[in-house]
Amino acid sequence: MVVFPIDPFLVGSDLTPVENAIDKFSEGLTDWRSATTETGLRQPSKVRIEANGYEAAYDKMNRMFLTSTWGDGLPVNAPTDERVDWILKGTDLPRNHLVGKVMPRGGVATVETIAVSLAMAGGRPEYLPVLIAATAGLLDPELEHDKVQATSGSTFPVVIVNGPIAQEIRLNSGFGLLGPDPQHPAGASIGRALRLIQQNVGGALPGVGTMAIFGGMRYTNVVIAEDEEGLPDGWDPVSVDFGNAKRGENAVTVYIATGASNVMRRGVGKESQEDEAEQSLHRVAAYLGSPSGHYVNGYWNGTPGALLMPRIVAKQLSDLGWTKEKIKSFLWEQSKIPQADVKRTGLWQWIDDASDSRTAATADDDPWSICREPSQIMLTVAGGAHPTHNFWMQAWSKTVAGGKIDLPSGWAGLIAEAEEDLGPSGEMCLI
């Protein structure tokens, strides 16, 4: 590690400290050798917790996990052999199956590693297939998760689930889907487990592995289901839009968000339905049209973000003749940024400096669109059945990753066990 003042990162600053340390940089890059001497999966010894009673042992374990930087600040469940073995019923894959390497630390995420994280996060076996698919999506090379993990921005993964599995595991697509929601606990556990993987396997510790100035905002990331029953006729699910699955298949869609905005979309009753609909879309477009450098990262093959739209709004727009494609095209056109604003805000420099030459070539476009084409905008039908709001989650996402969710051979038994433990699933059984 080479330590020097923060000053060289400021515009017009003195670069002498970096120049004076150049030999140390060179030595670190050329003479560094890994402490690892063999290839393979490491099997560390078990941690044993002894105390006077279960409660004392539980408290001692949580203190140990915090001081070892294995926890996240909230109490965790003990990932005992019994609990992890139970979680592993959620897959037919062997426990040493390699899912990927998580940067910047470079730790290896195996199925067992993922199960340990889910056990710590309070998860259940039926959540494991979604978490495995979400982890694989996050580690898609084109998503460049190493940059996501180490950036100074407040990035966090968003996982959108499609297919029957969403209802089977009680993953929320309606009121309160961003949580907390005791009636739909799956999203919080899966998202928290994914965060623990980012931290414990990938080393994304604040100020050490990740330079996120404000943090990722969420302990539990975002893991939600799309409200497929609320899709208007002719509207495809997100998983179909972005090529991760066919309609009716279980799949995850993964992108990286940088923040969220609640957009008031309902009128006050003085407008016609047609005016209210168009005015609300103009308000959404105004949020999208903020001159943000985050758009540059995903300009060519990624997404500018996801717009969550409740089913009642989607139906109203559909009844007025707004197809999904028409809405995306409207938002794309109305969110274009005048070249004067591109220059005035300094966005031009970010575009011109883009690593993708095709993106850089758009720097002088007037107006400048927030992505290459309308289809890149992610329009997701989700949220409670109320017409008042839309929700925009802006992206810093080089691509949109994801794939199918593989279920274990004993899936029906796991769902039956969940119904016995938690009560029957389905809306009629909610409080």
Disulfide bonds with the S-S distance in Angstrom:
none
